[in-house]
């Protein structure tokens, strides 16, 4: 009886995932909150998409201000808050209030007082000018309708010399290829600093230069 219920649950979840995937090919649909537990899982076949790998390459130091844009349930925001320490600041930003509510609860449970949440879409002017040393966009760029406005806002919220880290994986229905991401970032004013990964998943680091963006 329990085995049958378990199989039925797996089928329902898989069906929901594929419906969302199919719809996402035509619409800008973020991962639904009820599938947030799947976002938490590190894919063993996509090492570049794993939280530990992404964070290690950011060279995070205590006291940094970091933005996790499109944070979801906090897969990266929570360990980043631990890495920056009490003097640091991590802002977990998501367009879905239900996602930031999950992050808030996790932060309270872990006693992370340096983590703040922001429920707002990118590209609408919700971010402070020249505030962060690091900004992350992990498997979220393809969910944003106006990508140019979003990257422009991220450009302005970074301090000069700050790093925008964009990670994409083929397992995401909103996957964005390297060529398109680089072109978009450079048109916004960023310059490519590093590229990591392979065909299954990659991370690109873009730097904000000292010159003021027009």
VEXSEDO-208919 format. One line per 2 residues: number of its first residue (from 1); their letters; for each residue x, y, z of N, C-alpha, C. Coordinates in nm, 2 decimals, padded with zeros to 4 digits. Each point is the difference from the previous one (the first is absolute). Layout:
# VEXSEDO-208919
NUM> A> X/Y/Z/X/Y/Z/X/Y/Z; ... .
# end
This chain:
# VEXSEDO-208919
1> XX> 00.08/-00.12/00.00/-00.08/00.12/00.00/00.09/00.13/00.00; 00.10/00.00/00.09/00.08/00.12/00.01/00.09/00.01/-00.13 .
3> XX> 00.04/-00.11/-00.05/00.08/00.00/-00.13/-00.08/00.06/-00.11; -00.13/-00.04/-00.01/-00.09/00.06/-00.10/-00.02/00.15/00.01 .
5> XX> -00.01/00.05/00.13/-00.02/00.14/00.02/00.13/00.07/-00.04; 00.12/-00.06/00.04/00.12/00.06/-00.04/00.02/00.02/-00.15 .
7> XX> -00.03/-00.11/-00.07/00.01/00.01/-00.15/-00.10/00.10/-00.06; -00.12/00.01/00.06/-00.10/00.10/-00.05/00.05/00.14/00.02 .
9> XX> 00.07/00.02/00.12/00.05/00.13/00.03/00.11/00.04/-00.10; 00.09/-00.09/-00.03/00.11/00.02/-00.09/-00.06/00.04/-00.14 .
11> XX> -00.10/-00.08/-00.04/-00.06/00.03/-00.13/-00.06/00.14/-00.01; -00.07/00.04/00.11/-00.06/00.13/00.01/00.10/00.11/-00.01 .
13> XX> 00.11/-00.01/00.08/00.11/00.10/00.00/00.06/00.01/-00.14; 00.03/-00.12/-00.06/00.07/00.00/-00.13/-00.09/00.06/-00.10 .
15> XX> -00.13/-00.03/00.00/-00.10/00.06/-00.09/00.00/00.15/00.01; -00.01/00.05/00.13/00.00/00.14/00.02/00.13/00.07/-00.05 .
17> XX> 00.11/-00.07/00.02/00.13/00.06/-00.04/00.00/00.01/-00.16; -00.05/-00.10/-00.07/00.01/00.00/-00.14/-00.10/00.10/-00.06 .
19> XX> -00.12/00.02/00.07/-00.09/00.10/-00.05/00.06/00.14/00.02; 00.06/00.02/00.11/00.07/00.13/00.02/00.11/00.02/-00.11 .
21> XX> 00.08/-00.10/-00.02/00.11/00.00/-00.10/-00.06/00.04/-00.14; -00.11/-00.07/-00.04/-00.05/00.03/-00.13/-00.06/00.14/-00.01 .
23> XX> -00.07/00.04/00.10/-00.05/00.14/00.00/00.11/00.10/00.00; 00.11/-00.03/00.07/00.11/00.10/00.01/00.07/00.02/-00.13 .
25> XX> -00.02/-00.08/-00.10/00.06/00.02/-00.13/-00.06/00.11/-00.07; -00.12/00.04/00.04/-00.08/00.11/-00.07/-00.02/00.11/00.09 .
27> XX> 00.00/-00.02/00.13/-00.03/00.11/00.10/00.11/00.01/00.10; 00.01/00.12/00.06/00.10/00.03/00.10/-00.06/-00.04/00.14 .
29> XX> 00.02/-00.13/00.03/-00.06/-00.06/00.12/00.10/-00.04/00.10; 00.01/00.07/00.12/00.10/-00.04/00.10/-00.04/-00.14/00.06 .
31> XX> 00.09/-00.06/00.06/-00.02/-00.13/00.06/-00.11/00.02/00.11; -00.11/-00.08/-00.01/-00.11/00.01/00.10/00.05/-00.03/00.14 .
33> XX> -00.06/00.06/00.10/00.05/-00.02/00.14/-00.01/-00.14/00.04; -00.11/-00.07/-00.05/-00.01/-00.14/00.05/00.10/-00.10/-00.06 .
35> XX> 00.08/00.05/-00.09/00.12/-00.07/-00.05/00.13/00.05/00.05; -00.01/00.08/00.10/00.12/00.07/00.06/00.10/-00.11/00.05 .
37> XX> -00.05/-00.11/00.05/00.09/-00.10/00.06/00.09/-00.06/-00.11; -00.04/00.00/-00.13/00.08/-00.05/-00.11/00.11/00.10/-00.03 .
39> XX> -00.02/00.13/00.02/00.10/00.10/-00.02/00.11/-00.02/00.10; -00.03/-00.05/00.12/00.10/-00.02/00.10/00.10/-00.11/-00.03 .
41> XX> -00.03/-00.09/-00.09/00.08/-00.11/-00.02/00.12/00.03/-00.09; 00.12/-00.04/00.03/00.11/00.02/-00.08/00.01/-00.12/-00.10 .
43> XX> -00.01/00.04/-00.13/00.01/-00.10/-00.11/00.14/-00.07/-00.01; 00.01/-00.13/00.02/00.13/-00.06/00.00/00.06/00.00/-00.14 .
45> XX> -00.08/00.02/-00.10/00.05/00.00/-00.14/00.04/00.14/-00.05; -00.02/00.10/00.08/00.03/00.14/-00.03/00.07/00.07/00.11 .
47> XX> 00.13/-00.03/00.01/00.08/00.04/00.11/00.01/00.16/00.01; 00.00/00.06/-00.11/00.01/00.15/-00.01/-00.13/00.06/00.06 .
49> XX> -00.11/-00.07/00.01/-00.12/00.05/00.05/-00.01/-00.02/00.15; 00.09/-00.08/00.06/-00.01/-00.03/00.14/00.04/00.13/00.09 .
51> XX> -00.07/00.01/00.11/00.01/00.12/00.08/00.15/00.02/00.05; 00.06/-00.10/00.04/00.14/00.01/00.06/00.09/00.05/-00.11 .
53> XX> -00.01/-00.05/-00.12/00.09/00.04/-00.11/-00.02/00.14/-00.04; -00.13/00.05/-00.01/-00.03/00.13/-00.04/00.06/00.10/00.11 .
55> XX> -00.02/-00.03/00.13/00.04/00.09/00.10/00.15/00.00/00.01; 00.07/-00.11/-00.01/00.15/00.00/00.01/00.06/00.09/-00.10 .
57> XX> -00.05/00.01/-00.12/00.05/00.08/-00.11/-00.02/00.15/00.02; -00.09/00.03/00.09/-00.03/00.14/00.02/00.10/00.07/00.09 .
59> XX> 00.09/-00.07/00.06/00.10/00.05/00.09/-00.06/00.09/00.11; -00.10/-00.05/00.07/-00.07/00.07/00.10/00.08/00.02/00.12 .
61> XX> 00.00/00.13/00.05/00.07/00.02/00.13/-00.09/00.06/00.10; 00.02/-00.01/00.13/-00.08/00.06/00.10/-00.02/00.15/-00.02 .
63> XX> -00.13/00.04/00.02/-00.03/00.14/-00.01/-00.05/00.04/-00.14; 00.00/-00.09/-00.09/-00.05/00.04/-00.14/-00.15/00.02/00.00 .
65> XX> -00.04/00.08/-00.10/-00.14/00.01/-00.03/-00.03/-00.07/-00.13; -00.10/-00.10/00.01/-00.02/-00.08/-00.11/-00.15/-00.01/-00.03 .
67> XX> -00.04/00.00/-00.13/-00.14/-00.01/-00.04/-00.02/-00.13/-00.07; -00.09/-00.08/00.04/-00.04/-00.12/-00.06/-00.14/00.03/-00.07 .
69> XX> 00.01/00.03/-00.13/-00.12/00.05/-00.08/-00.07/-00.13/-00.06; -00.13/-00.01/00.03/-00.07/-00.12/-00.03/00.04/-00.11/00.09 .
71> XX> 00.00/00.03/00.13/00.06/-00.09/00.10/-00.08/-00.13/00.02; -00.13/-00.01/-00.04/-00.07/-00.12/00.02/-00.01/-00.03/00.15 .
73> XX> 00.01/-00.13/00.04/-00.01/-00.03/00.14/00.13/00.02/00.08; 00.10/00.06/-00.06/00.12/00.04/00.08/00.12/-00.10/-00.01 .
75> XX> 00.00/-00.08/-00.10/00.11/-00.10/-00.02/00.14/00.06/00.01; 00.01/00.13/-00.05/00.13/00.07/00.00/00.00/00.11/00.11 .
77> XX> -00.11/00.06/00.02/-00.01/00.11/00.10/00.04/-00.04/00.14; -00.05/-00.11/00.04/00.03/-00.05/00.14/00.15/-00.03/00.02 .
79> XX> 00.07/-00.08/-00.08/00.14/-00.01/00.02/00.08/00.12/-00.02; -00.05/00.09/-00.09/00.07/00.13/-00.02/00.00/00.09/00.13 .
81> XX> -00.12/-00.01/00.06/-00.01/00.08/00.13/00.10/-00.05/00.10; 00.02/-00.13/00.01/00.09/-00.06/00.09/00.14/00.05/-00.04 .
83> XX> 00.03/00.00/-00.13/00.14/00.03/-00.04/00.04/00.15/00.02; -00.10/00.09/-00.01/00.03/00.14/00.01/00.01/00.04/00.15 .
85> XX> -00.05/-00.08/00.09/00.01/00.03/00.14/-00.09/00.11/00.05; 00.00/00.03/00.13/-00.09/00.10/00.06/00.01/00.14/-00.05 .
87> XX> 00.12/00.03/-00.05/00.03/00.14/-00.06/-00.04/00.01/-00.14; -00.03/-00.11/-00.06/-00.04/00.00/-00.15/-00.15/00.01/-00.01 .
89> XX> -00.04/00.00/-00.13/-00.14/00.02/-00.03/-00.04/-00.08/-00.13; -00.10/-00.09/00.01/-00.05/-00.07/-00.11/-00.15/00.04/-00.02 .
91> XX> -00.03/00.04/-00.12/-00.14/00.03/-00.04/-00.05/-00.11/-00.09; -00.10/-00.06/00.04/-00.06/-00.11/-00.08/-00.13/00.06/-00.07 .
93> XX> 00.01/00.02/-00.13/-00.10/00.06/-00.07/-00.08/-00.09/-00.09; -00.13/00.00/00.00/-00.08/-00.08/-00.08/-00.13/00.07/-00.03 .
95> XX> -00.05/-00.03/-00.12/-00.13/00.06/-00.04/-00.12/-00.06/00.07; 00.02/-00.12/00.05/-00.10/-00.08/00.07/00.01/00.02/00.15 .
97> XX> -00.10/00.07/00.07/00.01/00.01/00.14/00.00/-00.13/00.08; -00.06/-00.10/-00.06/00.00/-00.14/00.07/00.14/-00.05/00.01 .
99> XX> 00.09/00.03/-00.10/00.14/-00.05/00.00/00.08/00.08/00.11; -00.02/00.13/00.00/00.08/00.08/00.10/-00.05/-00.04/00.14 .
101> XX> -00.13/-00.04/00.02/-00.05/-00.04/00.13/00.07/-00.13/00.04; 00.03/-00.09/-00.09/00.08/-00.12/00.03/00.14/00.04/00.05 .
103> XX> 00.06/00.09/-00.07/00.14/00.04/00.03/00.00/00.07/00.14; -00.10/00.08/00.03/-00.01/00.07/00.13/-00.01/-00.11/00.11 .
105> XX> -00.08/-00.10/-00.02/-00.01/-00.10/00.10/00.13/-00.08/00.03; 00.07/-00.03/-00.11/00.13/-00.07/00.01/00.10/00.09/00.08 .
107> XX> 00.00/00.13/-00.04/00.09/00.09/00.07/-00.02/00.01/00.15; -00.13/00.00/00.03/-00.04/00.01/00.15/00.04/-00.13/00.07 .
109> XX> -00.02/-00.11/-00.07/00.03/-00.13/00.06/00.15/-00.02/00.03; 00.08/00.07/-00.09/00.15/-00.02/00.01/00.06/00.12/00.07 .
111> XX> -00.08/00.10/00.05/00.05/00.11/00.07/00.09/00.09/-00.09; -00.03/00.01/-00.13/00.07/00.09/-00.09/-00.06/00.14/-00.01 .
113> XX> 00.05/00.09/00.08/-00.05/00.13/00.01/00.05/00.09/-00.11; 00.09/-00.04/-00.08/00.06/00.08/-00.11/-00.07/-00.03/-00.14 .
115> XX> -00.11/-00.08/00.00/-00.07/-00.03/-00.12/-00.13/00.08/00.00; -00.02/00.08/-00.11/-00.12/00.07/-00.02/-00.07/-00.05/-00.13 .
117> XX> -00.13/00.01/-00.01/-00.07/-00.04/-00.12/-00.07/00.12/-00.06; -00.02/-00.01/-00.13/-00.06/00.10/-00.08/-00.09/-00.07/-00.10 .
119> XX> -00.13/00.03/00.01/-00.10/-00.06/-00.10/-00.03/00.10/-00.10; 00.07/-00.01/-00.12/-00.01/00.09/-00.11/00.06/-00.06/-00.12 .
121> XX> -00.06/00.04/-00.12/00.06/-00.04/-00.13/00.12/00.08/-00.03; 00.10/-00.06/-00.08/00.11/00.08/-00.04/-00.04/00.10/-00.11 .
123> XX> 00.08/00.11/-00.01/-00.02/00.09/-00.10/-00.11/00.11/00.03; -00.04/00.00/00.12/-00.11/00.10/00.04/00.05/00.11/00.10 .
125> XX> 00.14/00.00/00.02/00.05/00.11/00.08/00.00/-00.03/00.15; -00.01/-00.12/00.04/-00.01/-00.03/00.15/00.13/-00.01/00.07 .
127> XX> 00.11/00.01/-00.08/00.14/-00.02/00.06/00.07/00.13/00.02; 00.09/00.00/00.10/00.08/00.12/00.03/00.12/00.01/-00.09 .
129> XX> 00.03/00.12/-00.03/00.12/00.03/-00.09/00.13/-00.04/00.07; 00.09/-00.06/-00.08/00.14/-00.03/00.05/00.00/-00.06/00.14 .
131> XX> -00.07/-00.11/00.02/-00.01/-00.05/00.14/00.07/-00.13/00.02; 00.00/-00.09/-00.10/00.05/-00.14/00.01/00.14/-00.02/-00.06 .
133> XX> 00.07/-00.09/00.06/00.13/-00.05/-00.06/-00.02/-00.12/-00.09; -00.11/-00.08/00.02/-00.03/-00.11/-00.08/-00.15/-00.01/-00.02 .
135> XX> -00.04/-00.04/-00.12/-00.14/-00.03/-00.04/00.00/-00.13/-00.07; -00.10/-00.08/00.04/-00.02/-00.13/-00.06/-00.13/-00.01/-00.08 .
137> XX> 00.00/-00.06/-00.11/-00.12/-00.04/-00.08/00.02/-00.15/-00.03; -00.06/-00.09/00.07/00.02/-00.14/-00.02/-00.13/-00.06/-00.06 .
139> XX> 00.01/-00.04/-00.12/-00.12/-00.06/-00.07/-00.12/00.08/00.01; 00.01/00.13/-00.02/-00.11/00.09/00.01/-00.02/00.10/-00.11 .
141> XX> 00.11/00.02/-00.08/00.00/00.10/-00.10/-00.12/-00.02/-00.10; -00.02/-00.13/-00.04/-00.10/-00.03/-00.10/-00.14/00.02/00.05 .
143> XX> -00.02/00.02/00.13/-00.13/00.02/00.06/-00.04/00.15/00.00; 00.09/00.09/-00.05/-00.02/00.14/00.01/-00.04/00.05/-00.14 .
145> XX> -00.12/00.07/00.00/-00.05/00.04/-00.13/00.09/00.11/-00.06; 00.04/00.10/00.07/00.08/00.11/-00.05/00.14/-00.02/00.06 .
147> XX> 00.08/-00.08/-00.07/00.13/-00.03/00.05/00.10/00.12/00.00; -00.01/00.08/-00.10/00.09/00.12/-00.01/-00.02/00.09/00.12 .
149> XX> -00.13/00.03/00.03/-00.02/00.09/00.11/00.04/-00.07/00.13; -00.01/-00.13/00.01/00.05/-00.07/00.12/00.15/00.01/00.02 .
151> XX> 00.07/-00.02/-00.11/00.15/00.00/00.01/00.05/00.15/00.02; -00.08/00.09/-00.05/00.04/00.14/00.02/-00.01/00.04/00.15 .
153> XX> -00.11/-00.05/00.06/-00.02/00.03/00.14/00.11/-00.07/00.08; 00.04/-00.12/-00.04/00.11/-00.07/00.08/00.13/00.07/-00.02 .
155> XX> 00.02/00.05/-00.12/00.12/00.08/-00.03/00.01/00.12/00.10; -00.10/00.07/00.01/00.00/00.12/00.09/00.00/-00.04/00.15 .
157> XX> -00.05/-00.11/00.04/00.00/-00.04/00.14/00.14/-00.05/00.04; 00.08/-00.04/-00.09/00.14/-00.05/00.03/00.09/00.12/00.02 .
159> XX> 00.09/-00.02/00.10/00.11/00.10/00.01/00.10/-00.02/-00.11; 00.08/00.11/-00.04/00.10/-00.02/-00.10/00.10/-00.11/00.04 .
161> XX> 00.02/-00.09/-00.10/00.09/-00.11/00.02/-00.08/-00.12/00.05; -00.13/00.01/00.03/-00.08/-00.11/00.05/-00.03/-00.10/-00.11 .
163> XX> -00.04/-00.12/00.04/-00.02/-00.11/-00.09/-00.14/-00.05/-00.01; -00.05/-00.01/-00.12/-00.13/-00.07/-00.03/00.03/-00.14/-00.04 .
165> XX> -00.05/-00.09/00.08/00.02/-00.15/-00.03/-00.13/-00.06/-00.06; 00.00/-00.04/-00.12/-00.11/-00.06/-00.07/00.02/-00.15/-00.02 .
167> XX> -00.09/-00.08/00.05/00.01/-00.15/-00.01/-00.12/-00.05/-00.08; 00.03/-00.09/-00.09/-00.11/-00.06/-00.08/00.02/-00.15/-00.01 .
169> XX> -00.10/-00.08/-00.01/00.01/-00.14/-00.02/-00.10/-00.05/-00.10; 00.04/-00.10/-00.08/-00.09/-00.05/-00.10/-00.13/-00.07/00.06 .
171> XX> 00.01/-00.03/00.13/-00.11/-00.07/00.06/-00.12/00.10/00.04; 00.03/00.13/-00.02/-00.10/00.10/00.03/-00.08/00.03/-00.13 .
173> XX> -00.13/00.00/00.01/-00.08/00.03/-00.13/00.02/00.14/-00.05; 00.06/00.09/00.08/00.03/00.14/-00.05/00.14/00.02/-00.04 .
175> XX> 00.07/-00.11/-00.03/00.15/00.01/-00.03/00.03/00.10/-00.10; 00.11/00.08/00.03/00.05/00.11/-00.08/00.14/-00.04/-00.05 .
177> XX> 00.03/00.00/-00.13/00.13/-00.04/-00.04/00.11/00.11/00.03; 00.12/-00.04/00.00/00.12/00.09/00.03/00.01/00.12/-00.09 .
179> XX> -00.02/-00.03/-00.13/00.02/00.11/-00.10/-00.11/00.11/00.03; -00.12/-00.03/00.02/-00.10/00.09/00.03/00.02/00.08/00.13 .
181> XX> 00.04/-00.07/00.10/00.02/00.06/00.13/00.12/00.10/00.00; 00.10/-00.04/-00.07/00.12/00.09/-00.01/-00.04/00.12/-00.08 .
183> XX> -00.07/-00.01/-00.11/-00.04/00.11/-00.08/-00.09/00.10/00.08; -00.09/-00.06/00.07/-00.09/00.09/00.08/00.08/00.07/00.11 .
185> XX> 00.08/-00.07/00.07/00.08/00.06/00.11/00.09/00.11/-00.05; 00.07/-00.02/-00.11/00.09/00.09/-00.06/-00.07/00.13/-00.05 .
187> XX> -00.12/-00.03/-00.06/-00.08/00.12/-00.05/-00.04/00.09/00.12; -00.01/-00.06/00.12/-00.04/00.07/00.12/00.11/00.08/00.06 .
189> XX> 00.12/-00.04/-00.04/00.12/00.07/00.06/00.10/-00.08/00.07; -00.04/-00.13/00.03/00.09/-00.09/00.07/00.11/-00.05/-00.10 .
191> XX> 00.11/-00.05/00.06/00.10/-00.06/-00.08/00.03/-00.14/00.06; 00.02/-00.10/-00.09/00.02/-00.14/00.04/00.13/-00.01/00.08 .
193> XX> -00.01/-00.07/00.11/00.12/-00.02/00.08/00.04/-00.15/00.00; -00.09/-00.09/00.02/00.03/-00.14/00.00/-00.12/-00.08/-00.05 .
195> XX> 00.03/-00.12/-00.05/-00.10/-00.10/-00.04/00.04/-00.13/00.06; -00.10/-00.07/00.06/00.03/-00.13/00.05/-00.11/-00.10/-00.05 .
197> XX> 00.03/-00.13/00.00/-00.10/-00.10/-00.03/00.01/-00.07/-00.13; -00.11/-00.06/-00.04/-00.01/-00.08/-00.12/-00.14/00.01/-00.06 .
199> XX> -00.04/-00.09/-00.09/-00.12/00.01/-00.07/-00.12/-00.02/00.09; 00.02/-00.08/00.11/-00.12/-00.02/00.09/-00.03/00.12/00.09 .
201> XX> 00.11/00.07/00.04/-00.02/00.11/00.09/00.12/00.09/-00.01; -00.02/00.13/00.01/00.11/00.09/00.00/-00.02/00.12/00.09 .
203> XX> 00.11/00.07/00.04/-00.01/00.13/00.07/00.09/00.10/-00.07; -00.06/00.12/-00.01/00.08/00.11/-00.06/00.01/00.11/00.10 .
205> XX> 00.12/00.05/00.02/00.02/00.12/00.09/00.02/00.12/-00.09; -00.08/00.10/00.03/00.01/00.13/-00.07/00.04/00.11/00.10 .
207> XX> 00.08/00.09/-00.04/00.05/00.11/00.09/-00.06/00.13/-00.04; -00.03/00.08/00.10/-00.04/00.14/-00.02/00.12/00.09/00.00 .
209> XX> 00.02/00.07/-00.11/00.12/00.08/-00.01/-00.01/00.13/00.09; 00.11/00.07/00.00/00.00/00.13/00.08/-00.08/00.11/-00.07 .
211> XX> -00.01/-00.01/-00.13/-00.06/00.11/-00.07/-00.15/00.00/00.02; -00.06/00.11/00.01/-00.15/00.01/00.02/-00.07/-00.04/-00.12 .
213> XX> -00.10/-00.09/00.02/-00.09/-00.04/-00.12/-00.09/00.11/-00.04; -00.01/00.02/-00.13/-00.09/00.10/-00.05/-00.14/-00.02/00.03 .
# end
